[in-house]
């Protein structure tokens, strides 16, 4: 392992510090410090404007891993990278928003995805808010939609 900053791919994750074996693997961990919690997490999923199965997987196998504490427990920010396989980013974002609403209690949804303007003029960048039980901080998830064929 090298010093920060660096990126770890398929990095181990533990939802509880007492676990001996990792219970998850984050697609990308951007390490920015020397502390065990000094990282930013990015989970990647494929999405499309018409495939509800992909939208459900995005929420249940992506967003829910953050909101359950399996990934980035105690962090205020995380990210989902959505590879839009049909290039319909607006439609994909709408379908994801629908799935977030449908699974709101499961993922502790406080606010559906809205455009995120804090990072300049980047298009297809959104944020959702989550109030996590038994954690001191709320979680904001950045949703980055990238057209991909």
ROPAVEX-841836 format. One line per field, with one value per residue (C-alpha): residue number from 1; residue in one letter; x, y, z. Coordinates in steps of 0.001 Angstrom, whole numbers, plus 524288, in hexadecimal, padded with zeros to 5 digits. Each point is the difference from the previous one (the first is absolute). Layout:
! ROPAVEX-841836
num	(NUM,...) .
residu	(A,...) .
u	(X,...) .
v	(Y,...) .
w	(Z,...) .
//
This chain:
! ROPAVEX-841836
num	(1,2,3,4,5,6,7,8,9,10,11,12,13,14,15,16,17,18,19,20,21,22,23,24,25,26,27,28,29,30,31,32,33,34,35,36,37,38,39,40,41,42,43,44,45,46,47,48,49,50,51,52,53,54,55,56,57,58,59,60,61,62,63,64,65,66,67,68,69,70,71,72,73,74,75,76,77,78,79,80,81,82,83,84,85,86,87,88,89,90,91,92,93,94,95,96,97,98,99,100,101,102,103,104,105,106,107,108,109,110,111,112,113,114,115,116,117,118,119,120,121,122,123,124,125,126,127,128,129,130,131,132,133,134,135,136,137,138,139,140,141,142,143,144,145,146,147,148,149) .
residu	(X,X,X,X,X,X,X,X,X,X,X,X,X,X,X,X,X,X,X,X,X,X,X,X,X,X,X,X,X,X,X,X,X,X,X,X,X,X,X,X,X,X,X,X,X,X,X,X,X,X,X,X,X,X,X,X,X,X,X,X,X,X,X,X,X,X,X,X,X,X,X,X,X,X,X,X,X,X,X,X,X,X,X,X,X,X,X,X,X,X,X,X,X,X,X,X,X,X,X,X,X,X,X,X,X,X,X,X,X,X,X,X,X,X,X,X,X,X,X,X,X,X,X,X,X,X,X,X,X,X,X,X,X,X,X,X,X,X,X,X,X,X,X,X,X,X,X,X,X) .
u	(80000,804F1,7FD74,7F4AB,7FA8A,7FD42,7F4C7,7FCCB,7F73D,7F6AB,80437,7FB5F,7F5A3,7FAC5,7F2E1,804E8,80DA7,7FF0E,7FE81,80BFE,7FC08,7FB74,7F179,800FA,808AF,7FF3E,802FA,8092A,805B2,806D9,80991,80361,80659,806C1,7F46A,7F7D2,7F3FD,80701,7F9D2,7F524,7F7D8,7FAD9,7F715,7FD53,7F3C0,7FA3E,7F307,7F6AA,7F3A0,7F7CA,80596,7F972,80877,80C60,7F9A4,7FC5B,80DD2,8056D,7F807,80037,80DF9,805D2,7F907,7FB66,80DED,80346,7F3A8,8012F,80DB2,80670,80762,80575,7F9F8,80032,8039A,7F847,80253,800F1,7FDC3,7F90B,80554,7F4FE,80439,7F464,7FFE0,7F584,80563,7F2FA,80538,7F3AF,7F777,80973,80055,7F11D,7FF1D,80A01,7F856,7F3AF,80708,80588,7F22E,7FA9B,80A9C,80093,7FE8E,809E2,80A6A,7FC3F,7FD39,7FF57,80056,7FEDE,80A97,80144,809FB,80C7A,805E7,80AE2,809CC,7FF19,7F89E,801AA,7F3F7,7F974,8046C,7F5AB,7FF16,7F6EA,7FF09,7FE8B,7FD33,806A5,7FB2E,80A40,809FA,803EF,80029,7F6D2,8054C,80047,801EF,804D2,7FA20,808B7,7F9A6,80942,7FB84,8062D,7FE4C) .
v	(80000,80D73,80CCE,808B8,803ED,7F375,7F7B0,7F232,7F80F,7F5E5,8043C,7F88B,80646,7FCD3,8047A,7FDAD,80200,7F320,7F7E0,7F7F2,7FD77,80AFA,7FF73,80845,804B2,80E24,801C1,80B7D,80577,80D0F,80061,80DE6,7FE53,7F669,7FD57,7F3CC,8083D,809BC,7FBE0,8035A,7F4B7,7FE2C,7F4C0,7FD81,7FA87,7FF20,80708,802F2,807E4,7F3DC,7F4FD,7FFB1,7F46C,80815,80B44,7F6D8,7FA76,80DDF,802F4,7F2DA,7FBFB,80DA3,80A94,7F65D,7FB70,80DED,80259,7F307,80399,7F51F,80A51,80CD5,7FEBD,80D15,807C2,80BEB,7FE07,7F4B0,7FE63,7F749,7FFA1,7FC78,7FAC7,80396,7F519,8060D,80E04,8050C,80694,807C7,7F3DD,7F7F5,80A55,80042,7F131,7FFE5,80AAF,7F7BA,7F448,80883,80489,7F227,7FB1C,80C56,7F96F,7F563,80A05,80A5F,809EF,80E20,8065A,7FA63,802E4,80E38,806A2,802BB,80D53,80022,7FA5A,80A23,7FE17,7F135,7FA6C,7F37A,80188,7FE2B,7FE30,7F864,8018F,7F50E,80099,7F429,7FA36,7FE27,80884,80DAE,8055A,8005E,7FA67,80701,7F778,8060A,7F987,801AB,7FBCC,7FCFE,7FBF1,7F2FE,7F6AB) .
w	(80000,7FC90,806EF,7FC8C,7F702,7F8A1,7FAFE,80450,7F71A,805A4,80D94,80BE3,8087B,80D7C,80547,80DCA,8055B,8076A,7F398,7FCDA,7F1F2,7F6E4,7FCE2,7F3B6,7F4FE,7FB7B,7F182,80290,80C71,7FE34,80B54,80419,80D55,808FD,808EF,7FE24,7FCA2,7F710,7F33C,7F678,7FA8E,7F242,7FC1B,7F17D,7F998,7F261,7FDBF,7F4ED,7FE3D,7FD70,80863,80D5C,803E4,7FE6E,8076A,80B23,80061,80024,80C2B,80715,7FCA6,7FFB9,807AD,80A7A,8028C,803EE,807E1,80735,80478,7F839,7F833,80542,80D84,80713,7F3DF,7FB9F,7F166,7F678,7F161,7F65D,7F22E,7F6A3,7F2C2,7F750,7F5E2,7F745,800E3,80575,80C3D,802EB,7FEC6,80831,80AB3,80027,800F5,80B17,806E8,7FED7,805FB,80AEF,8033D,7FF75,80942,80863,80D43,7FC94,7FC4B,80A17,7F551,804A1,7F286,7F249,7F61A,7FC5D,7F771,8076F,7FD4B,80A25,7F66D,7F534,7F366,7FECA,7F937,80453,80E07,80A7D,80EC0,808D7,80EB6,809E9,80EB8,8058B,80CC1,80A99,7F904,803E8,7F234,7F488,7F353,7F2F1,7F411,7F369,7F3FA,7F413,7F33A,7F4CA,7F250,7FC99,7F4B2) .
//
